């Protein structure tokens, strides 16, 4: 199974897969609206705007597993992100990233991260960089700010 085959649900409730993102470089992030790291939404949106024309997409997966910092409904989460950070990158339905109910996407990401990093997600805004072929190329600590990722992202994008 490829990462692109994994079923996901959009923030608006549509069942789909990541197949629409084949060939694109992905930054997959577990997000939260009431976290000290929530301002990272701004940097994630800036990365998306800067590189989307070169085949880069940020995918946000809200998660309420860390100190209940994402308590809202899908509509509340989407409105918060748009109103406060102008988010236009794809958001998905709230999921679990750890434990017995961890979403299959996060099971895949954790088990396919380089250097055997099959470990629990430590906090909101943990990031995974996936190359255009669908390979998980890097797991990135939640405290790493999006703006610190430009050189890494550019390594995987076509020249432009």
NUPA-760858 format. One record per atom (N, C-alpha, C): residue in three letters; atom name; x, y, z. Coordinates in steps of 0.001 Angstrom, whole numbers. Layout:
<recs>
{type Ala atom CA xx X yy Y zz Z} .
...
</recs>
This chain:
<recs>
{type Unk atom N xx 838 yy -1190 zz 0} .
{type Unk atom CA xx 0 yy 0 zz 0} .
{type Unk atom C xx 879 yy 1248 zz 0} .
{type Unk atom N xx 464 yy 2219 zz -798} .
{type Unk atom CA xx 1151 yy 3504 zz -870} .
{type Unk atom C xx 434 yy 4506 zz 30} .
{type Unk atom N xx 1127 yy 5547 zz 420} .
{type Unk atom CA xx 509 yy 6604 zz 1218} .
{type Unk atom C xx -705 yy 7186 zz 488} .
{type Unk atom N xx -649 yy 7168 zz -834} .
{type Unk atom CA xx -1726 yy 7757 zz -1630} .
{type Unk atom C xx -3012 yy 6927 zz -1613} .
{type Unk atom N xx -2936 yy 5689 zz -1131} .
{type Unk atom CA xx -4105 yy 4802 zz -1073} .
{type Unk atom C xx -4862 yy 4904 zz 251} .
{type Unk atom N xx -4308 yy 5588 zz 1212} .
{type Unk atom CA xx -4897 yy 5619 zz 2554} .
{type Unk atom C xx -6162 yy 6475 zz 2557} .
{type Unk atom N xx -7268 yy 5915 zz 3054} .
{type Unk atom CA xx -8509 yy 6694 zz 3116} .
{type Unk atom C xx -8410 yy 7809 zz 4159} .
{type Unk atom N xx -8906 yy 8975 zz 3792} .
{type Unk atom CA xx -8960 yy 10131 zz 4695} .
{type Unk atom C xx -10307 yy 10813 zz 4509} .
{type Unk atom N xx -10668 yy 11639 zz 5472} .
{type Unk atom CA xx -11912 yy 12402 zz 5401} .
{type Unk atom C xx -11559 yy 13883 zz 5458} .
{type Unk atom N xx -12078 yy 14647 zz 4515} .
{type Unk atom CA xx -11796 yy 16073 zz 4497} .
{type Unk atom C xx -12515 yy 16758 zz 5660} .
{type Unk atom N xx -12140 yy 17993 zz 5932} .
{type Unk atom CA xx -12764 yy 18762 zz 7012} .
{type Unk atom C xx -14259 yy 18969 zz 6748} .
{type Unk atom N xx -14661 yy 18858 zz 5476} .
{type Unk atom CA xx -16081 yy 19005 zz 5132} .
{type Unk atom C xx -16812 yy 17666 zz 5093} .
{type Unk atom N xx -16115 yy 16586 zz 5474} .
{type Unk atom CA xx -16769 yy 15288 zz 5602} .
{type Unk atom C xx -16741 yy 14393 zz 4384} .
{type Unk atom N xx -15989 yy 14775 zz 3345} .
{type Unk atom CA xx -15888 yy 13933 zz 2148} .
{type Unk atom C xx -14871 yy 12825 zz 2361} .
{type Unk atom N xx -15269 yy 11592 zz 2018} .
{type Unk atom CA xx -14350 yy 10453 zz 2074} .
{type Unk atom C xx -13504 yy 10471 zz 801} .
{type Unk atom N xx -12201 yy 10342 zz 960} .
{type Unk atom CA xx -11301 yy 10385 zz -193} .
{type Unk atom C xx -10014 yy 9643 zz 171} .
{type Unk atom N xx -9001 yy 9786 zz -643} .
{type Unk atom CA xx -7659 yy 9277 zz -346} .
{type Unk atom C xx -6680 yy 10408 zz -646} .
{type Unk atom N xx -5411 yy 10122 zz -473} .
{type Unk atom CA xx -4389 yy 11131 zz -810} .
{type Unk atom C xx -3948 yy 11016 zz -2268} .
{type Unk atom N xx -4694 yy 10264 zz -3084} .
{type Unk atom CA xx -4342 yy 10069 zz -4491} .
{type Unk atom C xx -4240 yy 11386 zz -5263} .
{type Unk atom N xx -5047 yy 12379 zz -4871} .
{type Unk atom CA xx -4993 yy 13676 zz -5549} .
{type Unk atom C xx -3637 yy 14357 zz -5381} .
{type Unk atom N xx -2846 yy 13884 zz -4436} .
{type Unk atom CA xx -1565 yy 14523 zz -4143} .
{type Unk atom C xx -373 yy 13730 zz -4679} .
{type Unk atom N xx -639 yy 12713 zz -5505} .
{type Unk atom CA xx 458 yy 11951 zz -6119} .
{type Unk atom C xx 1359 yy 12908 zz -6886} .
{type Unk atom N xx 2658 yy 12721 zz -6743} .
{type Unk atom CA xx 3619 yy 13549 zz -7456} .
{type Unk atom C xx 3938 yy 14862 zz -6755} .
{type Unk atom N xx 3248 yy 15153 zz -5672} .
{type Unk atom CA xx 3495 yy 16399 zz -4938} .
{type Unk atom C xx 4323 yy 16125 zz -3678} .
{type Unk atom N xx 5063 yy 17132 zz -3256} .
{type Unk atom CA xx 5780 yy 17080 zz -1988} .
{type Unk atom C xx 4786 yy 17508 zz -916} .
{type Unk atom N xx 4660 yy 16696 zz 133} .
{type Unk atom CA xx 3667 yy 16941 zz 1171} .
{type Unk atom C xx 4332 yy 17240 zz 2504} .
{type Unk atom N xx 3759 yy 18177 zz 3231} .
{type Unk atom CA xx 4109 yy 18396 zz 4626} .
{type Unk atom C xx 2840 yy 18089 zz 5410} .
{type Unk atom N xx 2844 yy 16958 zz 6112} .
{type Unk atom CA xx 1679 yy 16494 zz 6847} .
{type Unk atom C xx 1869 yy 16852 zz 8311} .
{type Unk atom N xx 865 yy 17543 zz 8878} .
{type Unk atom CA xx 1002 yy 18126 zz 10206} .
{type Unk atom C xx -237 yy 17814 zz 11040} .
{type Unk atom N xx -43 yy 17361 zz 12284} .
{type Unk atom CA xx -1180 yy 17256 zz 13208} .
{type Unk atom C xx -1315 yy 18600 zz 13906} .
{type Unk atom N xx -2487 yy 19198 zz 13783} .
{type Unk atom CA xx -2697 yy 20578 zz 14198} .
{type Unk atom C xx -3630 yy 20689 zz 15401} .
{type Unk atom N xx -3633 yy 21862 zz 16010} .
{type Unk atom CA xx -4523 yy 22165 zz 17130} .
{type Unk atom C xx -4732 yy 23672 zz 17194} .
{type Unk atom N xx -5925 yy 24078 zz 17602} .
{type Unk atom CA xx -6291 yy 25492 zz 17602} .
{type Unk atom C xx -6032 yy 26212 zz 18922} .
{type Unk atom N xx -5732 yy 25466 zz 19990} .
{type Unk atom CA xx -5575 yy 26095 zz 21308} .
{type Unk atom C xx -4253 yy 25695 zz 21952} .
{type Unk atom N xx -3209 yy 25711 zz 21171} .
{type Unk atom CA xx -1887 yy 25246 zz 21594} .
{type Unk atom C xx -906 yy 26411 zz 21514} .
{type Unk atom N xx 136 yy 26357 zz 22301} .
{type Unk atom CA xx 1177 yy 27368 zz 22210} .
{type Unk atom C xx 1839 yy 27403 zz 20839} .
{type Unk atom N xx 1747 yy 26293 zz 20093} .
{type Unk atom CA xx 2341 yy 26220 zz 18759} .
{type Unk atom C xx 1347 yy 26593 zz 17651} .
{type Unk atom N xx 112 yy 26903 zz 18018} .
{type Unk atom CA xx -923 yy 27228 zz 17023} .
{type Unk atom C xx -489 yy 28323 zz 16046} .
{type Unk atom N xx 295 yy 29334 zz 16462} .
{type Unk atom CA xx 731 yy 30337 zz 15491} .
{type Unk atom C xx 1521 yy 29750 zz 14315} .
{type Unk atom N xx 1950 yy 28490 zz 14411} .
{type Unk atom CA xx 2621 yy 27859 zz 13268} .
{type Unk atom C xx 1703 yy 27778 zz 12050} .
{type Unk atom N xx 388 yy 27865 zz 12252} .
{type Unk atom CA xx -525 yy 27894 zz 11108} .
{type Unk atom C xx -108 yy 28982 zz 10119} .
{type Unk atom N xx 309 yy 30134 zz 10632} .
{type Unk atom CA xx 719 yy 31250 zz 9766} .
{type Unk atom C xx 1894 yy 30838 zz 8883} .
{type Unk atom N xx 2912 yy 30240 zz 9490} .
{type Unk atom CA xx 4075 yy 29805 zz 8724} .
{type Unk atom C xx 3750 yy 28679 zz 7749} .
{type Unk atom N xx 2865 yy 27775 zz 8156} .
{type Unk atom CA xx 2460 yy 26694 zz 7255} .
{type Unk atom C xx 1750 yy 27264 zz 6029} .
{type Unk atom N xx 874 yy 28246 zz 6252} .
{type Unk atom CA xx 173 yy 28879 zz 5136} .
{type Unk atom C xx 1161 yy 29599 zz 4222} .
{type Unk atom N xx 2148 yy 30267 zz 4813} .
{type Unk atom CA xx 3150 yy 30967 zz 3998} .
{type Unk atom C xx 3955 yy 29985 zz 3152} .
{type Unk atom N xx 4336 yy 28829 zz 3728} .
{type Unk atom CA xx 5039 yy 27809 zz 2942} .
{type Unk atom C xx 4174 yy 27332 zz 1782} .
{type Unk atom N xx 2907 yy 27063 zz 2088} .
{type Unk atom CA xx 1978 yy 26589 zz 1061} .
{type Unk atom C xx 1874 yy 27604 zz -82} .
{type Unk atom N xx 1695 yy 28868 zz 264} .
{type Unk atom CA xx 1577 yy 29904 zz -765} .
{type Unk atom C xx 2865 yy 30035 zz -1572} .
{type Unk atom N xx 3996 yy 29924 zz -897} .
{type Unk atom CA xx 5289 yy 30107 zz -1562} .
{type Unk atom C xx 5599 yy 28985 zz -2551} .
{type Unk atom N xx 5226 yy 27748 zz -2208} .
{type Unk atom CA xx 5663 yy 26598 zz -2996} .
{type Unk atom C xx 4558 yy 25817 zz -3705} .
{type Unk atom N xx 3306 yy 26203 zz -3539} .
{type Unk atom CA xx 2243 yy 25394 zz -4138} .
{type Unk atom C xx 2359 yy 25308 zz -5657} .
{type Unk atom N xx 2837 yy 26342 zz -6303} .
{type Unk atom CA xx 2980 yy 26313 zz -7761} .
{type Unk atom C xx 4107 yy 25396 zz -8217} .
{type Unk atom N xx 4932 yy 24953 zz -7273} .
{type Unk atom CA xx 6020 yy 24031 zz -7598} .
{type Unk atom C xx 5707 yy 22598 zz -7144} .
{type Unk atom N xx 4452 yy 22352 zz -6762} .
{type Unk atom CA xx 4058 yy 20992 zz -6416} .
{type Unk atom C xx 4164 yy 20659 zz -4944} .
{type Unk atom N xx 3978 yy 21637 zz -4080} .
{type Unk atom CA xx 4056 yy 21432 zz -2635} .
{type Unk atom C xx 2692 yy 21676 zz -2004} .
{type Unk atom N xx 2331 yy 20812 zz -1047} .
{type Unk atom CA xx 1053 yy 20968 zz -349} .
{type Unk atom C xx 1254 yy 20694 zz 1132} .
{type Unk atom N xx 647 yy 21528 zz 1958} .
{type Unk atom CA xx 547 yy 21271 zz 3396} .
{type Unk atom C xx -790 yy 20578 zz 3621} .
{type Unk atom N xx -791 yy 19516 zz 4416} .
{type Unk atom CA xx -2023 yy 18820 zz 4776} .
{type Unk atom C xx -2160 yy 18874 zz 6294} .
{type Unk atom N xx -3248 yy 19482 zz 6769} .
{type Unk atom CA xx -3464 yy 19631 zz 8199} .
{type Unk atom C xx -4472 yy 18621 zz 8730} .
{type Unk atom N xx -4071 yy 17918 zz 9787} .
{type Unk atom CA xx -4920 yy 16915 zz 10425} .
{type Unk atom C xx -5136 yy 17302 zz 11881} .
{type Unk atom N xx -6243 yy 17972 zz 12190} .
{type Unk atom CA xx -6528 yy 18344 zz 13574} .
{type Unk atom C xx -6562 yy 17118 zz 14485} .
{type Unk atom N xx -6059 yy 17320 zz 15701} .
{type Unk atom CA xx -5977 yy 16227 zz 16673} .
{type Unk atom C xx -6221 yy 16801 zz 18065} .
{type Unk atom N xx -7026 yy 16095 zz 18842} .
{type Unk atom CA xx -7374 yy 16558 zz 20194} .
{type Unk atom C xx -6709 yy 15702 zz 21268} .
{type Unk atom N xx -5666 yy 14964 zz 20917} .
{type Unk atom CA xx -5044 yy 14039 zz 21868} .
{type Unk atom C xx -4071 yy 14689 zz 22840} .
{type Unk atom N xx -3681 yy 15911 zz 22601} .
{type Unk atom CA xx -2671 yy 16544 zz 23439} .
{type Unk atom C xx -3316 yy 17663 zz 24243} .
{type Unk atom N xx -3605 yy 17384 zz 25502} .
{type Unk atom CA xx -4207 yy 18338 zz 26433} .
{type Unk atom C xx -5521 yy 18931 zz 25904} .
{type Unk atom N xx -6224 yy 18155 zz 25104} .
{type Unk atom CA xx -7517 yy 18582 zz 24540} .
{type Unk atom C xx -7438 yy 19990 zz 23932} .
{type Unk atom N xx -6399 yy 20204 zz 23125} .
{type Unk atom CA xx -6167 yy 21533 zz 22555} .
{type Unk atom C xx -6826 yy 21720 zz 21184} .
{type Unk atom N xx -7634 yy 20732 zz 20765} .
{type Unk atom CA xx -8419 yy 20879 zz 19536} .
{type Unk atom C xx -9832 yy 20360 zz 19792} .
{type Unk atom N xx -10584 yy 21077 zz 20659} .
{type Unk atom CA xx -11900 yy 20587 zz 21068} .
{type Unk atom C xx -13026 yy 20861 zz 20072} .
{type Unk atom N xx -12808 yy 21704 zz 19094} .
{type Unk atom CA xx -13889 yy 22164 zz 18225} .
{type Unk atom C xx -14416 yy 21125 zz 17257} .
{type Unk atom N xx -15552 yy 21471 zz 16662} .
{type Unk atom CA xx -16119 yy 20674 zz 15578} .
{type Unk atom C xx -15343 yy 20976 zz 14298} .
{type Unk atom N xx -15602 yy 20204 zz 13272} .
{type Unk atom CA xx -14947 yy 20445 zz 11983} .
{type Unk atom C xx -15230 yy 21865 zz 11486} .
{type Unk atom N xx -16478 yy 22294 zz 11581} .
{type Unk atom CA xx -16824 yy 23647 zz 11131} .
{type Unk atom C xx -16102 yy 24714 zz 11944} .
{type Unk atom N xx -16015 yy 24509 zz 13265} .
{type Unk atom CA xx -15329 yy 25478 zz 14124} .
{type Unk atom C xx -13836 yy 25530 zz 13811} .
{type Unk atom N xx -13243 yy 24370 zz 13574} .
{type Unk atom CA xx -11808 yy 24309 zz 13254} .
{type Unk atom C xx -11540 yy 25038 zz 11935} .
{type Unk atom N xx -12329 yy 24730 zz 10913} .
{type Unk atom CA xx -12134 yy 25358 zz 9598} .
{type Unk atom C xx -12302 yy 26876 zz 9694} .
{type Unk atom N xx -13326 yy 27319 zz 10411} .
{type Unk atom CA xx -13565 yy 28759 zz 10549} .
{type Unk atom C xx -12422 yy 29429 zz 11312} .
{type Unk atom N xx -11953 yy 28797 zz 12379} .
{type Unk atom CA xx -10842 yy 29342 zz 13159} .
{type Unk atom C xx -9603 yy 29508 zz 12275} .
{type Unk atom N xx -9269 yy 28486 zz 11518} .
{type Unk atom CA xx -8063 yy 28519 zz 10686} .
{type Unk atom C xx -8150 yy 29591 zz 9611} .
{type Unk atom N xx -9319 yy 29706 zz 9000} .
{type Unk atom CA xx -9486 yy 30717 zz 7962} .
{type Unk atom C xx -9476 yy 32126 zz 8543} .
{type Unk atom N xx -10222 yy 32315 zz 9614} .
{type Unk atom CA xx -10368 yy 33648 zz 10226} .
{type Unk atom C xx -9044 yy 34153 zz 10812} .
{type Unk atom N xx -8333 yy 33293 zz 11518} .
{type Unk atom CA xx -7143 yy 33734 zz 12242} .
{type Unk atom C xx -5838 yy 33631 zz 11461} .
{type Unk atom N xx -5781 yy 32706 zz 10498} .
{type Unk atom CA xx -4509 yy 32484 zz 9806} .
{type Unk atom C xx -4641 yy 32452 zz 8288} .
{type Unk atom N xx -5849 yy 32679 zz 7768} .
{type Unk atom CA xx -6047 yy 32679 zz 6317} .
{type Unk atom C xx -5728 yy 31353 zz 5664} .
{type Unk atom N xx -5923 yy 30260 zz 6383} .
{type Unk atom CA xx -5539 yy 28937 zz 5883} .
{type Unk atom C xx -6347 yy 28568 zz 4644} .
{type Unk atom N xx -5620 yy 28219 zz 3577} .
{type Unk atom CA xx -6247 yy 27713 zz 2358} .
{type Unk atom C xx -5730 yy 26329 zz 1999} .
{type Unk atom N xx -4720 yy 25846 zz 2719} .
{type Unk atom CA xx -4239 yy 24481 zz 2435} .
{type Unk atom C xx -5275 yy 23478 zz 2947} .
{type Unk atom N xx -5251 yy 22245 zz 2415} .
{type Unk atom CA xx -6273 yy 21263 zz 2778} .
{type Unk atom C xx -6236 yy 20881 zz 4260} .
{type Unk atom N xx -7414 yy 20895 zz 4858} .
{type Unk atom CA xx -7601 yy 20422 zz 6227} .
{type Unk atom C xx -8478 yy 19183 zz 6186} .
{type Unk atom N xx -8276 yy 18327 zz 7159} .
{type Unk atom CA xx -8994 yy 17063 zz 7206} .
{type Unk atom C xx -9746 yy 16934 zz 8522} .
{type Unk atom N xx -10575 yy 15908 zz 8612} .
{type Unk atom CA xx -11339 yy 15659 zz 9822} .
{type Unk atom C xx -10397 yy 15364 zz 10980} .
{type Unk atom N xx -10855 yy 15666 zz 12174} .
{type Unk atom CA xx -10082 yy 15425 zz 13388} .
{type Unk atom C xx -9796 yy 13932 zz 13516} .
{type Unk atom N xx -8562 yy 13614 zz 13893} .
{type Unk atom CA xx -8136 yy 12212 zz 14012} .
{type Unk atom C xx -7321 yy 12022 zz 15286} .
{type Unk atom N xx -7076 yy 10756 zz 15619} .
{type Unk atom CA xx -6084 yy 10390 zz 16627} .
{type Unk atom C xx -4791 yy 10062 zz 15889} .
{type Unk atom N xx -3670 yy 10438 zz 16476} .
{type Unk atom CA xx -2372 yy 10150 zz 15863} .
{type Unk atom C xx -1582 yy 9102 zz 16642} .
{type Unk atom N xx -2019 yy 8808 zz 17859} .
{type Unk atom CA xx -1364 yy 7821 zz 18724} .
{type Unk atom C xx -2404 yy 6856 zz 19275} .
{type Unk atom N xx -1910 yy 5747 zz 19808} .
{type Unk atom CA xx -2774 yy 4815 zz 20511} .
{type Unk atom C xx -3521 yy 3859 zz 19600} .
{type Unk atom N xx -4428 yy 3098 zz 20201} .
{type Unk atom CA xx -5123 yy 2047 zz 19454} .
{type Unk atom C xx -6030 yy 2578 zz 18346} .
{type Unk atom N xx -6452 yy 3830 zz 18452} .
{type Unk atom CA xx -7317 yy 4414 zz 17426} .
{type Unk atom C xx -6566 yy 5359 zz 16491} .
{type Unk atom N xx -5246 yy 5253 zz 16485} .
{type Unk atom CA xx -4453 yy 6114 zz 15590} .
{type Unk atom C xx -4909 yy 5897 zz 14152} .
{type Unk atom N xx -5081 yy 6989 zz 13446} .
{type Unk atom CA xx -5511 yy 6931 zz 12050} .
{type Unk atom C xx -4481 yy 6150 zz 11229} .
{type Unk atom N xx -4944 yy 5366 zz 10236} .
{type Unk atom CA xx -4009 yy 4614 zz 9387} .
{type Unk atom C xx -2921 yy 5473 zz 8743} .
{type Unk atom N xx -3231 yy 6742 zz 8433} .
{type Unk atom CA xx -2204 yy 7620 zz 7865} .
{type Unk atom C xx -1059 yy 7788 zz 8847} .
{type Unk atom N xx -1383 yy 8022 zz 10111} .
{type Unk atom CA xx -322 yy 8231 zz 11101} .
{type Unk atom C xx 380 yy 6928 zz 11459} .
{type Unk atom N xx -313 yy 5824 zz 11389} .
{type Unk atom CA xx 364 yy 4537 zz 11553} .
{type Unk atom C xx 1401 yy 4376 zz 10436} .
{type Unk atom N xx 1014 yy 4736 zz 9224} .
{type Unk atom CA xx 1903 yy 4640 zz 8070} .
{type Unk atom C xx 3085 yy 5597 zz 8217} .
{type Unk atom N xx 2796 yy 6855 zz 8520} .
{type Unk atom CA xx 3863 yy 7853 zz 8638} .
{type Unk atom C xx 4895 yy 7440 zz 9678} .
{type Unk atom N xx 4417 yy 7013 zz 10848} .
{type Unk atom CA xx 5348 yy 6644 zz 11930} .
{type Unk atom C xx 6166 yy 5414 zz 11556} .
{type Unk atom N xx 5554 yy 4454 zz 10894} .
{type Unk atom CA xx 6283 yy 3223 zz 10576} .
{type Unk atom C xx 7190 yy 3363 zz 9361} .
{type Unk atom N xx 6966 yy 4385 zz 8531} .
{type Unk atom CA xx 7793 yy 4580 zz 7336} .
{type Unk atom C xx 8770 yy 5746 zz 7451} .
{type Unk atom N xx 8795 yy 6401 zz 8602} .
{type Unk atom CA xx 9752 yy 7494 zz 8776} .
{type Unk atom C xx 11172 yy 6931 zz 8728} .
{type Unk atom N xx 12119 yy 7695 zz 8186} .
{type Unk atom CA xx 13500 yy 7205 zz 8104} .
{type Unk atom C xx 14093 yy 6927 zz 9482} .
{type Unk atom N xx 15102 yy 6096 zz 9465} .
{type Unk atom CA xx 15863 yy 5761 zz 10676} .
{type Unk atom C xx 14999 yy 5103 zz 11735} .
{type Unk atom N xx 13987 yy 4349 zz 11307} .
{type Unk atom CA xx 13183 yy 3573 zz 12237} .
{type Unk atom C xx 12512 yy 4396 zz 13314} .
{type Unk atom N xx 12012 yy 5547 zz 12961} .
{type Unk atom CA xx 11413 yy 6443 zz 13946} .
{type Unk atom C xx 9959 yy 6072 zz 14230} .
{type Unk atom N xx 9672 yy 4783 zz 14396} .
{type Unk atom CA xx 8315 yy 4308 zz 14660} .
{type Unk atom C xx 7993 yy 4564 zz 16130} .
{type Unk atom N xx 7779 yy 5824 zz 16450} .
{type Unk atom CA xx 7498 yy 6206 zz 17829} .
{type Unk atom C xx 6274 yy 7099 zz 17864} .
{type Unk atom N xx 5723 yy 7271 zz 19039} .
{type Unk atom CA xx 4525 yy 8074 zz 19198} .
{type Unk atom C xx 4779 yy 9530 zz 18780} .
{type Unk atom N xx 3717 yy 10180 zz 18341} .
{type Unk atom CA xx 3779 yy 11615 zz 18067} .
{type Unk atom C xx 3850 yy 12303 zz 19425} .
{type Unk atom N xx 4782 yy 13243 zz 19553} .
{type Unk atom CA xx 5038 yy 13822 zz 20862} .
{type Unk atom C xx 4133 yy 15000 zz 21226} .
{type Unk atom N xx 3611 yy 15725 zz 20221} .
{type Unk atom CA xx 2796 yy 16900 zz 20537} .
{type Unk atom C xx 2155 yy 17402 zz 19250} .
{type Unk atom N xx 1339 yy 18434 zz 19389} .
{type Unk atom CA xx 742 yy 19099 zz 18228} .
{type Unk atom C xx 1837 yy 19674 zz 17337} .
{type Unk atom N xx 1557 yy 19714 zz 16059} .
{type Unk atom CA xx 2429 yy 20302 zz 15047} .
{type Unk atom C xx 3697 yy 19489 zz 14774} .
{type Unk atom N xx 3649 yy 18178 zz 15046} .
{type Unk atom CA xx 4691 yy 17288 zz 14532} .
{type Unk atom C xx 4500 yy 17253 zz 13011} .
{type Unk atom N xx 5588 yy 17178 zz 12279} .
{type Unk atom CA xx 5516 yy 17281 zz 10821} .
{type Unk atom C xx 6218 yy 16100 zz 10159} .
{type Unk atom N xx 5672 yy 15685 zz 9040} .
{type Unk atom CA xx 6297 yy 14657 zz 8207} .
{type Unk atom C xx 6422 yy 15221 zz 6802} .
{type Unk atom N xx 7625 yy 15137 zz 6229} .
{type Unk atom CA xx 7836 yy 15544 zz 4849} .
{type Unk atom C xx 7808 yy 14295 zz 3984} .
{type Unk atom N xx 6972 yy 14329 zz 2951} .
{type Unk atom CA xx 6803 yy 13207 zz 2030} .
{type Unk atom C xx 7192 yy 13691 zz 643} .
{type Unk atom N xx 8064 yy 12954 zz -49} .
{type Unk atom CA xx 8509 yy 13403 zz -1371} .
{type Unk atom C xx 7462 yy 13090 zz -2442} .
{type Unk atom N xx 7744 yy 13513 zz -3652} .
{type Unk atom CA xx 6799 yy 13347 zz -4752} .
{type Unk atom C xx 6488 yy 11908 zz -5099} .
{type Unk atom N xx 7353 yy 10980 zz -4699} .
{type Unk atom CA xx 7121 yy 9557 zz -4947} .
{type Unk atom C xx 6319 yy 8907 zz -3820} .
{type Unk atom N xx 5996 yy 9698 zz -2785} .
{type Unk atom CA xx 5217 yy 9159 zz -1677} .
{type Unk atom C xx 6042 yy 8561 zz -558} .
{type Unk atom N xx 7347 yy 8800 zz -576} .
{type Unk atom CA xx 8224 yy 8287 zz 471} .
{type Unk atom C xx 8307 yy 9294 zz 1623} .
{type Unk atom N xx 8205 yy 8787 zz 2851} .
{type Unk atom CA xx 8371 yy 9642 zz 4026} .
{type Unk atom C xx 9869 yy 9912 zz 4151} .
{type Unk atom N xx 10281 yy 11158 zz 3957} .
{type Unk atom CA xx 11713 yy 11464 zz 3939} .
{type Unk atom C xx 12217 yy 12088 zz 5227} .
{type Unk atom N xx 11317 yy 12655 zz 6027} .
{type Unk atom CA xx 11786 yy 13236 zz 7289} .
{type Unk atom C xx 10625 yy 13436 zz 8246} .
{type Unk atom N xx 10903 yy 13129 zz 9520} .
{type Unk atom CA xx 9985 yy 13460 zz 10603} .
{type Unk atom C xx 10577 yy 14680 zz 11291} .
{type Unk atom N xx 9735 yy 15682 zz 11545} .
{type Unk atom CA xx 10221 yy 16973 zz 12029} .
{type Unk atom C xx 9549 yy 17302 zz 13360} .
{type Unk atom N xx 10345 yy 17672 zz 14315} .
{type Unk atom CA xx 9890 yy 17981 zz 15666} .
{type Unk atom C xx 8839 yy 19099 zz 15657} .
{type Unk atom N xx 7847 yy 19015 zz 16540} .
{type Unk atom CA xx 6809 yy 20049 zz 16596} .
{type Unk atom C xx 7334 yy 21466 zz 16815} .
{type Unk atom N xx 8441 yy 21596 zz 17524} .
{type Unk atom CA xx 8969 yy 22932 zz 17833} .
{type Unk atom C xx 9679 yy 23580 zz 16651} .
{type Unk atom N xx 9978 yy 22807 zz 15601} .
{type Unk atom CA xx 10612 yy 23386 zz 14418} .
{type Unk atom C xx 9569 yy 24226 zz 13691} .
{type Unk atom N xx 9892 yy 25493 zz 13533} .
{type Unk atom CA xx 8958 yy 26420 zz 12901} .
{type Unk atom C xx 8920 yy 26184 zz 11391} .
{type Unk atom N xx 7753 yy 26363 zz 10783} .
{type Unk atom CA xx 7642 yy 26149 zz 9336} .
{type Unk atom C xx 8678 yy 26921 zz 8522} .
{type Unk atom N xx 8966 yy 28153 zz 8919} .
{type Unk atom CA xx 9919 yy 28959 zz 8144} .
{type Unk atom C xx 11336 yy 28380 zz 8169} .
{type Unk atom N xx 11613 yy 27483 zz 9097} .
{type Unk atom CA xx 12922 yy 26832 zz 9156} .
{type Unk atom C xx 13025 yy 25675 zz 8162} .
{type Unk atom N xx 11952 yy 25381 zz 7447} .
{type Unk atom CA xx 11914 yy 24209 zz 6570} .
{type Unk atom C xx 12134 yy 24524 zz 5098} .
{type Unk atom N xx 12351 yy 25788 zz 4751} .
{type Unk atom CA xx 12421 yy 26142 zz 3336} .
{type Unk atom C xx 13525 yy 25388 zz 2592} .
{type Unk atom N xx 14716 yy 25317 zz 3136} .
{type Unk atom CA xx 15814 yy 24631 zz 2439} .
{type Unk atom C xx 15502 yy 23145 zz 2269} .
{type Unk atom N xx 14953 yy 22526 zz 3302} .
{type Unk atom CA xx 14597 yy 21106 zz 3222} .
{type Unk atom C xx 13537 yy 20871 zz 2149} .
{type Unk atom N xx 12505 yy 21686 zz 2145} .
{type Unk atom CA xx 11439 yy 21540 zz 1146} .
{type Unk atom C xx 11998 yy 21719 zz -266} .
{type Unk atom N xx 12843 yy 22713 zz -439} .
{type Unk atom CA xx 13395 yy 22993 zz -1767} .
{type Unk atom C xx 14240 yy 21835 zz -2299} .
{type Unk atom N xx 14834 yy 21038 zz -1401} .
{type Unk atom CA xx 15595 yy 19862 zz -1831} .
{type Unk atom C xx 14739 yy 18886 zz -2614} .
{type Unk atom N xx 13461 yy 18823 zz -2301} .
{type Unk atom CA xx 12576 yy 17827 zz -2877} .
{type Unk atom C xx 11678 yy 18367 zz -3982} .
{type Unk atom N xx 11704 yy 19666 zz -4216} .
{type Unk atom CA xx 10868 yy 20262 zz -5255} .
{type Unk atom C xx 11624 yy 20350 zz -6569} .
{type Unk atom N xx 10886 yy 20292 zz -7676} .
{type Unk atom CA xx 11546 yy 20526 zz -8946} .
{type Unk atom C xx 12088 yy 21952 zz -9010} .
{type Unk atom N xx 13130 yy 22152 zz -9754} .
{type Unk atom CA xx 13709 yy 23498 zz -9867} .
{type Unk atom C xx 12658 yy 24449 zz -10420} .
{type Unk atom N xx 12685 yy 25666 zz -9908} .
{type Unk atom CA xx 11684 yy 26624 zz -10395} .
{type Unk atom C xx 11994 yy 27953 zz -9988} .
</recs>
